[in-house]
């Protein structure tokens, strides 16, 4: 005997359940955003040899607190520049590690700044910054800013040496233990002579993106994050 088809209501509930699971899977994989989010990066790669480091393009962005923040004003210090957004779950997950790192190494010469790529940053970013007790400056770039073209995935963290050169890039959530080891090596390096870098100078970092050409600077044109008002947006954390 052929089994009777499930009643319409039961069928609808089953389809709804399957769609929900699919959306959850895609969200976990970071496929529902314009810039994919990466859950976990492998252990932090060793720092680039000093001779292979390229100068970081200068940038100036407004901060959540108001005054502008300019990268070149921090040369002479090691700089950690973290690109993130409140709608990116891995970004939120790694924030406590960044807070610990900022506090532990500030006296050693580390300057940390977070670049928020939220579209409605003045509404979505302050509650998260307050609840996470973020002690470092939060820069407001937004999805239409040229700075948004600097990254292919969120979160992405740049380590910049005292000469203003890119010493390392981590795509995905930081592995805190290995990141600290490389950071401590970088902090022990001498200051040396600073590079002269123009704000309009693009910086190719294809060697850390599997050969894909993209640049950091005013001329950058890589993919930018989708506005967080899309149907798949999780919105700011509670």
Secondary structure, DSSP 8 states (H G I E B T S, - for coil): -------HHHHHHHHHHHHHHHHHHHHHHT-SSSSEE-S---S------GGG--B----EEEBTTSSEEEGGGGTTSEEEEEEE-TT-HHHHHHHHHHHHHHHHHGGGTEEEEEEE--TTHHHHHHHHHHHHT--SEEEE--TTSGGGGG-SEESEEEEE-TTSBEEEEEESS--HHHHHHHHHHHHHS---------TT--EE-GGGTTT---EESTT--S-----TTSTT---S--
